[in-house]
Structures are given as C-alpha cells and as structure tokens.
Amino acid sequence: MSKDQAKPKFRWHIVVFLAPAVLVYTAVMIYPLFATLRLSLFTEVGQERVYVGLQNFRTLFGNAFWSEQFWNALGNNLWFFVVHMLVQNPIGIALAAILSQPKLRFASFYRSAIFIPTILSFVIVGFAWKLILSPIWGIAPGMLDAVGLKSLYAPWLGKEAYALTTLSLVSVWQFVGIPMMLIYAALLSIPDEILEAAEVDGITGLSAFWKIKLPLILPSIGIISILTFVANFNAFDLIYAAQGALAGPDFSTDILGTFMYRTFFGFQLQLGDPHMGSTIASAMFAIILIGVCIYLFGIQSRMRRYQF
C-alpha cells in the first residue's frame, strides 16, 4: 500500500456544509457573548469609555442598591425554576406515560393539543392570561363560580405573594408539551423485548413504569432538567409581556432577565447603563455555565457509569 493510499484524505465537504452554520452562530451568539463580557469591564466617564476591570462586578455585589435588586431577581429566578422542576417536568412525564399506552384512543390528538401552546408567542400568552385572570373582565372568577370555588379566586397577578408563582404556572401550561414529547420519544425507544420479559415476570401497568421504564429514561429526564434550568435562567419574555419592565407588583416578579433589560436599556426616567447591564448578563452567563458544568461532570457522568 502506497503512502498516498494510507494517508486519510481531508474531507472538505464537511467544512463546506458546516461553514455557513458556524458563521451564522458566531455572528449571532459567540461574538455578542464576548462583546458583552468585554463591555462589562468598562464604564463611561463623561463621554469616554474607561477600562475598570472587575469594578462593575464589585458594584453589583457590594453596592446595596445593586446587590439588593440582584439577589431579589436571582431568588425569583430560583423559585421560577423550582416550580418548573416540581410541576412541569413531573406532569410532562406523567402525560408521556399515559400517551405511550398502545390502547389509548385519540393519543395523537391529545399530543397535538398539549403541544400547541409551546408554539404560541410569549406576547400572546402573557396578554391572554392577564385578561383571563383579570378581576374586572377576566373569565377566571366566572369559571370558579360555576364550580362553586369562587371564594378561592384572588387577583393573583396583583398580589406580591402570588404573582411569580402564577406566572410560573402559566409558563408550565405553555411548555409542558416539551418534556412530554421528549419523554414520550424515550419511552417509545425502549426495546419491546425488555417489556415483554417484564410481563412474563408479572411486572405490568404502573409497576412496570416505576421498575422498568423510569430507570431507562433517567438520562432523558436529566437532559430535560438541564434544559429547564437553562431556559428558566434565560427567561424574560413572559414576565415582560405580563408585568412589564418593572416586573410588578413591587418587583415581586423581577427575574435576572427583566433586571438586565431594565438596567441595560433603562425604564421610565432612568437612563440605561450598558456596562452594568452587561455585568448582569455576564453574571447570568456564569450562573448558567456553573449549572451546566455541575450537570455534565457531576450527574451525567454518573448516569453513564450505571447505564447498560
């Protein structure tokens, strides 16, 4: 065999096909990311941009005015994420388990109906639910009255104690179709031989799900969890559409996304500060990066160890 035949050829067609996607991703994601990180290291003095290093981060975490808003937004973001983890993902898993039953009639219709809200605009969902829950012209009071539960109604979006949880549940309603479809696909990928062997051993129904199916779909559940984490800490649209940039009442629904937007672009009579806004965006990136690394190196590696 000659040297030319032994030497592997460089596959130029791979570069040709990947180049457009890489260029677009670099232009709309990579470059803005590094530009944001760079902007957080500067500040405006007069009309001149001055390098200050990590001073903006010291201001964000050390100044009482900034730190109070940051920790409030971070705490709200954590609660927003917890609601999705405790409500959205378990409901999505339960729906997927039900819809994967071969004897269920109209399963495709149910899947489509549950998934449709995920393709709706955040603006439509935010304004629609704001109208539905309105104590003046909303239909929520009438619907609760029709089933004898009107006493449970309250202006949830107008109360500090309930506003964030209410918007979290609205987000759950919109996006529960995503974990449902991912888990549904994972359940369908389980080999029939495993399920048939379980039936021979008398493991059927709910017992089969807990003992056979659930352990096999744990990697998919892990992926859904980290996707939920990333999406929730990047959240902005629903809160902004329903409560505005001030994330009322009294910043009770303020999350990192709305805090960053309000700081970067300004609101009402307050001028925007791109440098502090970039600092908040950099802190968001660091939080998401740490969470993803914990998942990849702490959880996913252990799942691979026990996977068969």
Secondary structure, 3 states (H helix, E strand, C coil): CCHHHHCCCCCHHHHHHHHHHHHHHHHHHHHHHHHHHHHCCEEEECCEEEECCCHHHHHHHHCHHHHHHHHHHHHHHHHHHHHHHHHHHHHHHHHHHHHCCCCCCCHHHHHHHHHHHHHCCHHHHHHHHHHHCCCCCCCHHHHHHHCCCHHHCCCHHHCCCCHHHHHHHHHHHHHCHHHHHHHHHHHHCCCHHHHHHHHHCCCCHHHHHHHHHHHHCHHHHHHHHHHHHHHHHCCCHHHHHHHCCCCCCCCCCCCHHHHHHHHHHEECCEECCHHHHHHHHHHHHHHHHHHHHHHHHHHHHHHHHHCC
